Amino acid sequence: MKNGVNGVALAVFIFFFLAVTVMGFVASRWRRAENADSLDEWGLGGRSFGTWVTWFLLGGDLYTAYTFVAVPAAVYAGGAAGFFAVPYTILCYPLVFTFLPRLWSVAHKHGYVTSSDFVRGRFGSKGLSLALALTGILATMPYIALQLVGIQAVLDVMGVGGGANANWFVKDLPLLIAFGVLAAYTYSSGLRAPALIAFVKDALIYIVIIVAIIYIPVKLGGFEHIFAKAGHAFAAENPATGKPAGSLVTAPQAQWAYATLALGSAMALFLYPHSVTAVLSSRSRNVIRRNTTILPLYSLMLGLLAMLGFMAIAADVKVKNGQLAIPQLFADVFPDWFTGVAFAAIGIGALVPAAIMSIAAANLFTRNIYKDFLRPDASPAQEAKVSKIASLLVKVGALAFVLTMDKTVAINFQLLGGIWILQTVPALVGGLFTRWCHRWALLAGWAAGMAYGTWRAYDTPSATQDHFGNTNLIPFIGEKGYIGLTAFALNVLVVIVATFVLRAVKAPDGVDQTKPSDYTADAGDPGVRTELPPATAGAPAGH
């Protein structure tokens, strides 16, 4: 480990950070409409992005700084189990190909800005819409915090922050500056800022991964040596558990956990608010369909990225915090100038998704809390202003996570967020294909899944703490599996039973504001709108 500040790496890092900061502010003039005071413009980039912009935006949204740090860190800590992220990013694209174009179509037809807008319009229930909005906001907050953790990790390895004996202000000043810059250009430019910066972010990440996967094995003696050394390290006994530290291949007893975690994560990935926001910003239904066919290219990059975990072991990287393993590997192996490039890729890889996430959470608050319950007659300009302010508050909350709490708390809550987001599948994805499920049954199923998933996660040890693990015994099967998927199964069971009961007693149903043709509409079709129709813009939509 190198001591002191790595001046060359820091200079390169600052250069790229300043470049994307300028791009973030310039983005406010990129494809700017005459009237920018609306959520369509600030929060969805004018719904104008084509195939390549959407591809980079979604890639920047889904493959974050935390992915860059955490996926290889999971491989570094336990071996093959960390590779679950690769199959789930492959599984998700056939799944989302079936429903994302339908969501895009109905959202553009009715001017929906969030997934909760759609649920409110489909089922005529503000209560169900509110439940999904709160779920999205709660799941997003720690996710943003982890992007700041990613920035902090590279700053720590570069020696920035004054060392362990520095006071809190000096130690956290670089992170505060990065936060302030992110907040400023997000407020100014909205979704256009991360869309433009995503080009730089992804270019840097691809360059770093390609160089790393060639240069590091050559320097370490080849892949055969890397796998041999990793295998030997994983075979050693973990003093805390008395079992092997990990494995190069998933053990039979872990296969249910591996498979259910991959499937559950694939089902949830594109339901996060930031994913929906990026999808709805595209200009046509076909842009979404094309993106689901080319986004798997990122999965190839993710597989290569995961291999860095083995390389960190082979390079004898020793860190107390596994999240520092890959930044430390880069600092130890690369020349200082390229270390700066790699750290810039991680840092910028945090700024893009953090911006999109804060915008998405702000849109949910504005549309589905502020407008639905506090100010039904809010104008488009007022909506945009409230959303801008809300995006700042969301970032402040995320920063509080990082500065005042143990980092593992944010990590654990982000893992819990995946369990929560999975409970929105019946209402959101199911609602895109059928309205058979009763709105109250969907709310009951959501509540059951949330309660069970939160309870089981809290009761399950994680890799770092006594609570908020991801896998527990699946009832009736007896195998370890993903808690989110078990909670989802309970959610669906409650929805089906409650729907039969509610329909039998003729419980009042909400008004469906959509019609079948809305789900296949495309840009340019007659009647496709880019703002909410009067029926949904503040008017009651059921109870």
N, C-alpha and C positions, 0 to 999 in steps of 0.2 A: 504493500500500500504506500502510495506516495504521500509525503507530508507537506503541509503548507498549501498555499493557493497555487493552482496550476494556471499560471498567467496566460500561456498560449491558448489553452483550451477555453479559458474564460473569455479571452478576446474574441475568439471565433464564435463562441456562444452568444456574446453580446451583439456581434455584427448581425447574425441571423435574427436575433430577437428584435433588434431595431428595424431591420428590413420588414419583418412581418407586422410590426407595429405601424409603420408607415402604410403598408398595404391595408391594414385594418381600418385606418381612417379614410384612405382613398376610396375604399369600397363603398362608402356612403354615396359616392357619385356614379358608381357602376350600375348601369341599367336602371337608373333612378327614374321613377315615374314623376309626373307633374305634381301629383298629390301623394306625398309619402306618409301622411298622417293616418295610417290604418294598420291593422294587424296583418292584412294581406301583404302590405309592402314591408313593414319593419320585421314582422315575425315569420313571414314565409317568402321573403325575397321577391314579392310580386308574382309568385307562382309562375316563374318564368324560366327556370333552369332546364337546360337540355340534358342529353344523355351523359356527356362527359363531365359537366359541372356536377350533376347529380351523383355520378359515380364517385368523384373525388369527395363530394360532400358526405355521402353515406359512408365511404371508406374512412374518412377523417372522423366521422361520428362513431363508428363501430369499433375501429382499431385505434385505441387511445394510448396515451402515455402509460396508463396503468396496465394495459395489455402488454405493451412493450416491456414493462418491468415485471409484472406479476406472472405471466405465462411461463417464461423461462425460469423465474424464481420458484414456481411450483415444481418444475422439472428438476431444478437444482436441489430442492428439498426432498422430493419423494420419487422422482423418476417418472415412469410411464403414466401415472395417474394425472400428471399435469398436461398430458396430450389430449385430454377430453375436449379441450377447446377446439381442436382441429376438426373432429367429426361433427361437432355441433354446428360449426360454421358452414359445413357442407350440407348437413341435414336441413338447415333452416331455409335455404333458397328454394327448393321444391315446395316447401310449405308456404312460404310467403308469395310465391308465384300464383297461388290459388286465391289469395285474398287481398293482397295489396292493390292490384289494379281495381278491384271492386271498391275498396276504401277510397282510392284516389277519385274514382268516378263520382261516387255519391257525395264526397266532400266538395268537389268542384261544382257539382250540380246545385248544391244548397249553400255553398259558401262556408262550409264547416272549416274551422281552423285547428281544432283539436279532436282527438278520438272521443272525448266526452261530449263534444258537440253532436257527433254522430249518434252516440248512444241515447242522448236526450231526444233527438229528433226521431230515431227509430222506435223507441219504446215509450215516448211521451212521459219520461220520468226524470225530473230534476234530481230526485234523491239518488237514483242509480248513477246518474251523470256525476253528481258530487262525490260519490263513493269512489268512482274510477279516477276522478281528478285528484282527490286527496292521496290515493294510492300512488299515482304517477309522481306527484310532488315529493312525497315521502321517500320513494325509491330513488329519486333523482338527486336529492340533496347530498347523501354520502358519496354518490358516484362523482359529483363535482369535486367533493373534498379529496377523493383519491387522485384526481388529476393534479391537484395542488401538491399532494404527496409525491407524485412523480417528479414534479419540478423540484421539490425540496430534496429528493434523493440525488439528483444530479448536482445540485448546488452543494450538498454535503460532500460528495466525492471530489468535487473541484476544490474543496477547502474554503468555500465562501460561507460567511456567517460568523466569523470571529472565534470559532472553536467552542469546545464544551464549557469553558469558563466565562464566555461572553454573556452579558445580560440579555434578557429576552428580546429587547428591541433591536439590538445589533444583530443578534442571531437570526431573527425573522425578517429583518429589513429587506433583503433581496426578494423574499417571497411576497412581502407587502407591496413592493414596487411592481412585481409581475402581476399581482392581483389588481392593482390600481390601473395599470395599462389595459389589462383585459376588460375590466369594467367600463373604462372610458370608451374604447372603440366598439364594444358591444352595444352600449347605450347609443352611440352615434350612428352606427351603420347597420345594426340588427343582423339578420341572417346573412346578409351579403358579405360581412367581414369574414366569418369562418369559411364561407363558400370560396372566397378568393384565396385565403391563406391555405386552404386545404391542398391546393396545387403544390405549394412549396413544401408543406408537411409531408405529403405522400412521396414526392420526389426524393426528399432527404431520407425518408425511411427505407425506400427501395434501394437507394445507393448504399446506405449503411448495412442493410441486411445482405445484399449481394457481396459487398466487400468482406463482411465479417464471415460469411459462410465459406469463403475461399481463403482469405488471409489467415484467419485464426487456426483452422486445421493444419495448414502448411506449417505455421509456427509451432504448433503443439505436437507435430509428428504424425498427423493423419487421423482419419476417423477411427481406424482400428485401435489406435492407442487411446483415443478419447473414450470410446465405448468400453474398452477394457478397464480403464481407470475408474470410469463412472460405475461400472458393474461391481468392481471391488469395493468402492465406497458405499454403495447401496447394500452390499452383502454384510457389511459391518453392523454389529448390534447397536441399536439406539439405546443408550443408558436409561432413558426415561420410560421406554416401553418394554425393553427386553426382547424386542423383535428387530428384524432387519430394517435398516433406515429407509429402504425403498426397493424398487426393482426396475430393470430395463424393460420388462414386459409385464402387462397387467396380470396379476395373480388371479386364479379362478375365483377365490372368495371375494374379490373386488370387482368382478365383471358386471354384476347387477348395478352396483353403485356407479360404475363408469358409464354404462349404457343409459341408465335413467337420468343421470346428471347431464349427459350429452343431449338426450331427447328433450328434457325439460328446458334446458337452456336454449335449445333451438326454437322451441315454441314461444319462448318469452322475448327473444332478442329484438324482434322488430315491433314489439308492443310497448317498449319504453317510449316515453314522450318525445325524446330527441330523435328517435328513429322515425316516428310518425311525422314529426315536423319536417325532417329532411325529405321524406317521401312526398308530402303534400306540397312542397315547394317546386316540384317538377312541373313542366308545362303541358304534359300529355300523358295519357294512359300508357302509351307504347314506350315512353321513357322508362317507366317503372318495369315493364315487362323485359325490356332490353337489359336493364340493370341487374335483374335477378339472374340473367344468364352470364354476365361478365364479372359480377362481384365475387364469384368463387376464386378469381385470381388472387384476391386477398388471402384466401385460405391457404394457398401455396406459400405465400409470404409468412403466414402464421406458423406453418409447419417448420419452416426454416428458422423462424424466430425462437420457437420452442427448443430447438437444438442447442441454442446458446447456453441453456441450463447445464447440459452435459459438458460443454466446453469450459464453463466456469469451474466445474469440479476438476477437470483435467488440468486447468491452469492453476490449481491450488488456491483459488480465491477463498478467503476466510472472512466472513462477515457475521456479526451477531444478528443483524436484521437482513433476512433473505431478500428484501426488496432492493437492497444495495448491491446484490451479487452481480447483476449485469452491468450497471454503471461502473462498478469496480473492475470488472473484467475488461471493459473498454479502456479504462484508465491504465490498467497494467499492461495491456497487449498492444494497443495502437500508439502510433506517434501522437504527440500532444495535439497537433493541429487537427488530426482526424478524430481524436477524442472529442474535440470541440464540436466537430460536425455531428458526431453521434449524439452528444448531449443536446445539441440544438434540435435534432430530430425528436428526441424524447420531450424536450421542453415545448416545442411547437406542437407536438403530438398531444400535449395537455391543453394548450390554448384553444385549439379548434373544437374538440368535444365539449370542453367546459363552457364555451360560448353558446354552442347549440343547446346544451342541457339547460343552461340558465334561461335562454329564450323560451324553450319548450315549457319549462315549469312556470314561467311568467305568463305564457299564453293560457295555460290551464287555470291559473289563478284569475286572470282577467276575465276570460269567457265564462268559466263554469262556477266561479265563486262571486267575484265582484259584480259581473253583469247579471247573472241569474238570480242572485240573492240580495245584493246591496244597491245596485244602480241599474235597474232594467232599461232605463231610457238613455244609457250612456251612448254618446256619439262615437263614430269610428276614431276621431281624433283623441277623445278621452280614453278610449280603449288602448290606443297606442301609447299614450302617456303613462297610464297605469301599468302597462306591461313593461315599459322601460324601467320604471321605478322598482317594480317587483323583481325584475331580473337582477338589479343591484342588491336587493335584500336577500335573494337566494344565494348570491355569491358571498355576501357577508356571513350568512349562516354556514356555508361550506368552509369559509376561512376560519370561523370559530371552531369548527370540528378539528381542523388541522392544528391550530395554535393552542387550544386549551385541553384537548383530549388525547388519550393514547391512540396512536395511528391504527392499532388493531381494532379499536371501536368503530372507526369509519369503515375498515375492511369488513368487519362482521356485519355491520348494517347494510353495506352494499350487497353482501351475499344474501341477507334477509330480503333485500329489495327484489332480488330475482324471484324468490318465493312469492312475494306479494304480487309482482307484475303478472305472474302466471295465472293468478286468480281473476284477471280481467278477460281471459280468453273466451269464456262462455258468452259474455255480453257483447264483446267487441267482434271477435271472429265469428262466433255463432250468429250474431245479429246481422252479419253481412250476407248470410245465406238463408236464414229462416227467422220468422217472428213467432214461432210456436211457443217458445219459452215465455212464461209470464214475467213481467217486469219485477214483481215482488219476489218471485221464485229466484230470479237472477240475483237480486239483492241479498236474499237469504243464503244462496250458495256462495256468493262472494264473502259474506260475513263468516260462514262456516269454514271456508278455505283459509281465510286470513287468520282466524282465531286458532285453528288447528296448526297451520304452518308456523305461526309465531310461537305457539306453545312448544311444539316439538323442536323447533330450532333453538329456543332458549334452553331447553332441557338437554341439548346435545352438545358435548364438548367440541370445540373447533381445534384447529392445529395450534392456535396461540392462546386460547382462553378456555374457561370452563363452560362457555355458552356459545350459542349461535353457530353450531356446526351445520353442515349441509346434508349429511346422510344419516338415516336412522333405519331401524327395522321396518319393513313394509308389512302392515297388518295382513294376516292370513297367508302370507307367502314366507315370511321368516327370513328373507334375504335383506341385506342392507341396500337401500335405494335412496334416491333424491327426495327429500322432504317436500319440495315444491310440487313434484309430480303426484305424490300421495295426497297432498292437500287439494290438488286440482281434481283428482278422482273423487274425493269427498264432495267437492264443490259441484261437480257435474251430477252426482247422485242426488244431492239435495235439490238442485234445480229441476231435475226430472220428476222426482216425487212431489215436490211442492207445486209444480206446474199442473200435474194431474189433479191435485187436490183443489187448487185455486180455480181451475177451469170447471171442475165438477160443481163447485159452489157458486159459479158464475161471478167471481170477483171482477170488479171493473178493470178493463184493460186501457192502457194509454192510447193516444192517437198516433198512428204511424204517419209521419210527414213525408215518407219516401214512397216510391213506386218501383216495380221491377225494372223498368227501363233506366232508372237512375244509376243502376249498378254496372251498366255497360256503356254509359255516356262518355264521350271523349271531347276534348277541346274543340271548339268550333261547331259542335252539335247544337241545334236549336234549343234554347232554354237553359243552356249551361250558364251558371251565374258565378260571379266571383265575390259576392257579398251575401250576407244572410238575408233570406226573404223575410217579409214582415212577420210571418207565422212563427219564426224562430228568433227574431231579433228583439228579445225582451218580452214577448207575449207568453202567457202561461202555456206550458207544454205538459199538462197532466200533473199528477201528484206523486 
